[in-house]
């Protein structure tokens, strides 16, 4: 029989002091050894205060959230004895009798939030992480439950001291670094009931009709799929492809640099960025670090230094009077970010005496940079091995425009399409349509598109092909794999989703007269007669059918979905993306699409808020209806 003691009665919490009182309750429990496991349940609800307004959380933008009502409670309780841990958290099975604390949390505060923007989630994470490292806490879980009125949400999109981040920005705002973004995608899939599997394992007995799964390769490319309950070997695949990488600066293998009293970090350019836009930005660091434990094992850890520690300053106009005529710079010598001052570094490390010659990782990177990483990872500098670190702009994403019609953010290309792809897959499997689906619904989010996709994790690798080959033969081991794969490809279609170029009002001559995509005017179909895009009349017909299916089923208050077309001018070169290489490699019908945006490959980009929901609805309809549409096609 489970018993619990309540530390606080449910009630409305309106002051941050109450929230931190909640955090302070945890510390003595940990110190006294009263609790070894903690589960935090965040219940968040937000809906319109106007009865005539049907806005709910999933359709609300941040500025509009200031005009809607807030409801919530905070409740603390500890479970003194757990006899069946399986009833507490799925996947967590611990010994009978371990002490458990269960905190249910919901706080929404008055307009604007608390002074200084201090968040209890940050404090809570810090307390629990330190306690776990000190051995006071075995583990902690953060979950989210449905509020009395609101839909299910995700814990990592919220803190306790302000309303939720707008849904259109959840992914970009919460995942600043490249590795963090990919980790966020994996966490989202896992939280929505997708089972994590591994390429190294056999899938024959593991993957079954009706199941939902995902795996990663190198922790940088992600594949998620849902198997239709009526799937049989050789049936088709409904595929969405996108990429997760964006142009950025990456720390060099030997980054230690000191010049004229400044500590600098050597970086190299990744992809085709507009590097001038990175000057005078407040830059943080994120990525992954390989650490070596005392037992010799190598661990892969994500690291994220959220505060601005780096900056690439411009030269004052007084020292270069031509700077407004042509802003030119050398990528090797003038794109070096400043980390600190040498004198400040000496003062912080001791008495300023010369240190012995460094070896290992300390010979390759400045001690100050290594100390920052070690502090963030709660480890020792001596345990740090190699790492992959990206610089990023610490300015968060936001909704902008007079009517909240724009997204201002880093990495719209191609985070928005990655987010739309995953959201569409999750939405399509939330109902019952998978029970009657003969296909496998699959998304593949590749790394390295910005540098040509030629890697073991890019679209030009065997990642998608080998995945489809393995899945196409499930349930029919007697059927030759090549036969099943060939049949599957003839019944499949790939939507290659990569952001598109919106018409720029200040550069009207850059677009073809009849093909001027506009933001918030629909998903863009990209075509090129020379197959720089893989779109054909057949694949366009399929997508237009998806649009028709959705629009015929709309009800009052639901916006219809829209399409646009883009063709590059004959006097302009045409870019490309993952669509053509996957289409050619696999013999796969493909269409290239994307949401329109401005400032592509800038440090800060601009896209339309309405286009996000539009794309998700089209992609979800594709997942749910492609087999029926394909059955009506009479081509070969």
N, C-alpha and C positions, 0 to 999 in steps of 0.2 A: 504494500500500500504506500503510495507516494504521498508525502506530506510537504507542506511548504510554509514558510513564514513570510508575510508580506512586509516589505520595508517602506512602502508608500501606497496610499490609496490612489486609485485612478482619478485623474483630474486634468483640467486644462493647465498647461505650462506656458507662461508668457515671458519669463525672464531667463536670460542665459545663466544667472546664478543658480536657478533651480536645476538646469541641465548639468552644470558642473558639480552640484551637490550629488547628482546621480552618479557621476564619475567618481567622486570622492568616496561613495559607499563601497565601490569595488575594491579600493586599495587595502583597507583593513582586512577584508575577507581573504584577499590573496596573501597578505603578510602573515595572518594567523593560521593559514593553511585550511581555512574553513571550506574553500572551494578549489577544485582542481580543473573544472571544465566550465566554460561560460558560453552561453548561447544568447546572442542579441537579436531580438526580433523587432524590426523597424516597421511600424504600421503608419502609412502616410496616406492621407486623403485630401483632395483639393477639388472643389467643384464650384460652379458659378453661384453667386449670391442672387442673381436675377432669375426668377422662375421662368421667364420667357426665353432665357438664353440657354441653349443646349450644350454650351461648351463644357467639356470635361477635360480631365488632365491631359489625355493623350492628344488633344487638339489645341492645347493652350501654349502660347508662347510666353516667355519670361515677362515682358512688359505687361501683358494682359493678366498675369498671375497676381499683380498688385491690386486688381480690382475684384478679386473673388474671395469667398469666405474660407476660413480655416477652422478645422476641428481636430482635436487630438487629445492624447492622454499619455501619461508616463506611469508605468507600473513596474515595481521591482519585486522580485520574489526569488527565493533560493529553494532548490529541491534538495532536501536533506538526504534522501536515499533513493536511488534509482534501481529498480529490480529488473527492468527490461529496457536497456538503452536503445533498442531498435525502435521504440516508440517516440524517441526524442528527435533524432535527426537521421534522415536516410543516409546510409553509408557509414554511420558512426556506431561501432559496436565496442563498448568498453566494459571492463570488469564490473560486476555487481558491487554496489556500495560506494563507488567513487562519487565524490561530492560534485554537485552541478549547480550552477547559478543560471537562472533564466530571467533575462531582462526584456520586458516589452516596452518599446519606446515609440512615442509619437509626439513630436513637438512642431508647432507652427507658430511663428511670432508675428508681431505687428508689422506694418509695412516698413520695408527697408532693413529689417533684421537688426541684430544687436550692434552696438558701437564697435567699430574695429573689425567687424566681420569674423570674430572668433568662432570657430566651430567645435562643437562637442565631439563630433566624429573624429576629428583630428586628435583631440586630447585622448579620447577613448582608445583609438588605434595605438597611440604612443604608449599608454599605460599597459594595455594588454600585450603589446609586442615586447616591451621591456620585461614584464612579468613572465612571459613565456621563455624568454632568453635566460632569465635568472633561475628558472626551474620552479617558480612558484605556480605556474599555470601549465597544464598539459596541452591545452589547445583552446581556441575559441572559434565560434561560428557566428557569422552574420547572416541573417535571413530577413525576408520581408513577407508580411502577411497582408491580405486584402483589408482595407479599411471598411467602415460601415457602408460607404457609398462608392469609393473609388476602385478602379481596377488594380490588378496585381502589378506591382512595380518592382524595380531592382534596387537593392540596398546601396550599391555603389554609385547610384546617381543622386544621392541625397546627403545632406548633413542635417543636423537637428536645429540649426539656428536660422534657416531661411527657407522659403518655399522651394520646391523641386526645380532642378535645372530643366529648361524647356526640352521636350522630347527631341526636337529636331537637332539639338546640340549635345545631347547626352554623350554621344561617343567622342566627338571632337574635344569637348570641354574637359572630359574626365581622363583622357589618355593622351598626354602630351608627346611622349616619345614613341618612336617606331615600335620598339619591343612592347611597350606598355599597351599600345593600340591592339597589337595582336593578342596579347594576354587578355585584354578586355573582350575581344571577340570569343575567345575560348571560354571565358567565364560565363558569358551570356548564353552560349550554347549549352553549357553544363547546367546552368540554373534553369533552363527551359526543358530539362528532361532528356537532353541528348547525351548518350553514353560515350565516354571517351574510349577509343580503341587505339591500337598501335599497328603500324605497318609491318612490324616484325612478327606479329602473331598470325595464326591461321584464322581466316574469316569464315570458313565453310560452316562451322557449327556455331559461330558467334553472331553473325549477321542473319537476321530472320525477317520475313515479311511483316510489315507493321512496325518495325523497329526504327529508332532514330539514333544516329551515331555521328561522331566527328573524330578527326585525328589531325595532328600537326606534323610537318616535316621541318626539322631544324628549328622548331618553335618560331618559324618565320612565315611559313605558308600553311594555310588551314583549309581542310576539306570537311564539309558537313553534308550529311545526306539522310533522307528518310525513304525507307523502302515501302512502296505501295503494298497493301495487304494482298492484292491480286497479282503481284509481280511473279513472273516466271522467267527462267533463263532465256536470254535472247530478246526480252522485251526492251522498250526504249528507255532513254534517260532524258529528263527535263533539266537542263543544265544552265546555271547562271555563273559566269566567270567575271572576276574583277581583280584588282591588285591593291595591296596595302601599303606599298612604299611610296615615298614622295621625295623630291629633291631636298637635300639638306647638306650640312657639313658633318663629316665624320672625323673623329680623332685619329690621328696617324699612329702607326705602330710605335714610333718613337716621337713623342710629342713635346718633350722638354725643350723649352726655349726661354732664354732671358736676354733682354736687350734694353739698354739705356735705363736700367732700374725697374723695368717691367717684367713680370712673369707672364709669359704667353703660352698658348697651347697650339701646337701644330695641327692643322686640320686639312683634309682634302675634300674637294667637292664631289658630291654624289648626285648624278643625274644632271639635267639641264635647267638648273634654277636661274631665276632672275636675281643674281647675287647682290646687285646694288640695293635691293630691298632689305637685305640683312644688316646693313650698316645701322648703327645707333639703335639696335634692338636689345632688349633685356633678355639674355639667353640663359637657359638652363641646360642640364645634361640628362640624358636618359638612354638606356640600353641594357646590355647584359654583361655580366662579369662571371668568369670562371674562377672559382675559389678552390683551393686545395686544403682539405681538412687534415687534422693530425693523423688520422688513420690512413691517409694516402688517397682517399676518394676525392674525385673532382665533382664539384657541384655547379650547377647552372643557376644563377640568380639574376632576377631583374633588378635594376637600380634606377632610381628616379630622383634627381636633385631638383626639387621644384622651385627653389629660389633662384633669382638671377645672379649667376656667378661669373658670367662672361659677357663681353661686349666688344664689338668691332667699331671703333669710333671713326667718323669721317674727319677729313682735314678741314680746318676752318677756312672759310671763304677768303679771309684776309691773307692766307698763305697760298691761295690758288684762285685767282680772280676769274679763271675760265671754267670753274667747276659747273656753273649753270649752263654753259654752252655744250660741254661734253664731259660727262662724269665717267672718266676712264680710270681703271685701276688694274694692278697686276694681281692675278689670282693667287700667286705663290707668296708674294712678299707683302701685299697690302690687305689680305683677308685673314690676318692673324688676330684672333680674339685675345683680349687682355684678361688675365685671371686675377692678378694681384700686383702689389709692389714688392720688390725684392727686400727692401728694408723692413716692411711689415711682416714678411715671411720669416726673416731672421729673428725678429723680436718674438714671434709666436712659437719658435722652435727651441729657444734656449738663449744662450749668451752671445750668439752671433759668431762663435768660433767656427772655423772651417771643419766640416764633417769629413769622415773618411770617405774614400771613393765608393760610390754606390754600385751595387751589383744587381743582377736580375731585373725585375720590373722597375725597381727604383732607379736603375740606370737609364731606363727608357722614358719614364714619365716623371714629372716634377713631384717631389714629396707632398706638396700642398694638395695637388689634385688627388693623389693616392689617399691622403688622410681624409679628404672629403668623401671619397668612395667608401673607405673603411667605416667611417662614422655612419653613413647612410645604410650600410649593410650590417652594421653591428658586428664587425669582424676586425681582424688585425691586418695591417698593411702587408705583413709577411705572407698572409694567406691568399692575397690577390694574385691571380695569374694574368691571363690575357683577357681582353674585353673588346666589345664593339659598342661605342658610344656615339650618339648623335646629338648635335646641338639643336635646340628648338626655342622658339619665341614663347616666353612665359605669359604673354598677354592671352587671356582666355577668349574663347569664342563668344560671340554675342549676336543677338538679333538686332538689326538696324533698319533704317529707313523710316520715313514719316508714318508709314502704315504697317510697320513691322514686316516688311515684305522681303528683307534680305537677311542672309547669313553672312557675317563677317568672321572669318576663321582661317587658321592655317590649314593646309592639307585638305581642302575640299576635294581636290584631285589626289587620291581617289577614295578618301574616307567615306564620302557621302554614298557612293555606289556600293562600297563594301557594307555599309550600314543598311542600305536599302535591300541588298541581296539577302543578308542574314535575317532581317526583319520579315521579309516576304516568305522565306522558308519557314521560319518559326510560326508566323501567322497562318500559313497554309496547313500546318500540321496541328494547329490548336483545335480545329473542329473535327468533323467526321469524314472529310473528303478522302483522306489517306486510305480509308477502309475499302474504297472502291477503285483505287488507282492501280493500274497495271504497270506503271512506270516507277523508276527511282528518281526522286527529286534531289538534286545535288547542287551545291554551290562550291566553288573552288576559288580561294582568294590567294593569289600568288605574290611572291616577293620578286624584286628585281626587274619589274616592268620598265622602270624609268631608265634602266641602263641596258635595255635590249632583251631582257628575259633569258639570257644565256647563262643559266646556272642550274644547279641541282634542285633549286626551289622555285625557279621561274617557269613561265608558261612554255618555254622551249625545252623543258625537261620532260621526263616520262611520268610526271606526277599524275596528271589527269588520265593519260592513256592507261597506265598500269592500274589505276584505281578502277576505271571502267572495265578493264579486262577481268579483274578479280571479281567484280560484282556481277558481270554479265553471265558468269557461269554458275552462280549460286543456285543450289537446289538441283543441279543436273550434272553431276560429276562425270557421267558417261558421255556427255556432249563435248566435242572438241572445243577448246577455249577459243580458237580462232573463228570457228563457226558461230559461236554464241556472240562474240564481239562484233563480227561483220553484220549479223542480223540486228544487233542492238544499235549500231551506228546508223543504219538505214532508217531506224525508227526514232531517232533522237534529234534534238535541236539545242544549240548553244546560243544564249544571249550573252554577248560580250559587253559588259557595262563599264564604261570609262567616261569621265566627264567630257563635255563638249564645249565649243566656243560660242558664247552668246555674242550677239551684235553689240559692238562698242559704240556708244553715241559719238565719241570724239574721233573715231577712226572708221567712218562709214565705207571707205573704199577697200577695206580688208575683207569684206564679205561679198559673195555673188549676189546679184540683185534679187533673185527670187528665193534665196535661201539665207534668211537672216533670223536664226533662232533667238527667241526672247526668253528671259527668265520668267518663271511662273506661267509659262504658256505651253508646257508639256515636255514629255520625254523626246529627245532628239534622235532620229534615225540617221546614221552616218553612212553615206554612200561614196564610192569612188570607182570610176570605170576601170582603173588600173589595179583594182583589188588591194589598195592600201587599207580599205575596209572590206569585210567579207560579206556585206549585205547583198542579197539577191532579191528578185521579185517574189520568189517563193517564201523566203523567210520574212519579208515585209508583209506578205499576205497573212502569214500566221500571226504576227504581232497585231496587225489591224483587227483580225478576228478576236484576239484577246481583248482588245479595247471595246469592240462591239459587244462582246459577252458581258463585260463589266457594266457598260453604260446601259444596257437593256435591263439590268437588274437593280439599278439605283433606285432608292426611295427618297422621299422628301428629306431635305437637309444633307444629303450626300452629294458631293461634287463629282461630276463626270470626269473621266480621265482623258488626256489629250496627247497627241503626237505632233512632232514637227520634223522637218527634213533639213539636212545639211549636206552641201557639196562644196568643196573648196574651189576657188577661182582657178582658171586655167593658167594664170600667170603667177600662181603661188604654189609652193611645195605643199604636199599633203603629208601630215603626220600619220602614224599608225598605232596599233595597240595589239592586244593579245589575240584578237579575233582571227585575223588571217593566218597566223602561224598555227593555231590550234585547228582551224578548219582544214588546212592543207595536211597537217601531220596525221589527223585522225579520220579524214574523209567525212567531216561532220558539218551538217547544215548550220550556218551561223548568221547572226545579225549583230551588227555593232550599233550600240546606242549609248546615250549618256545624258545626264542633266546639264543644261547650259550654265556656264559660269563666266565671270570676268577675272582678270589678273591671274590666269593659270600659271603655276610655278613661281608665283611671288611668295614672299614670306607670309603675306596675308592675302587671302583670296575672298571672292564674293560670289554668292549663289542665291537662288530663290528659295524661300521657305516653302511655298506651295508645291514646288517640284518634288520635294522629298516624299510626301504622301502620295502624290501622283505616281511616282515610280514604284513605290511599294505596292500599290494597288494593281498596277499593270503586271508586275512580276508575280504577285500572289495569284492572279488570274491565270497567268501562264502555267504555274505549277499545278493548279487545280483542273485546268481545262485543256492543256496541250494534247493529251492522248485522244480526246474526242475530236479536236480540230484536225489533228494529223490524220485521223481515220477518214475525214472528208476530203483530204487532198488527193488529187488524181494526177500525179506527175510521171513517175516511172512505173 
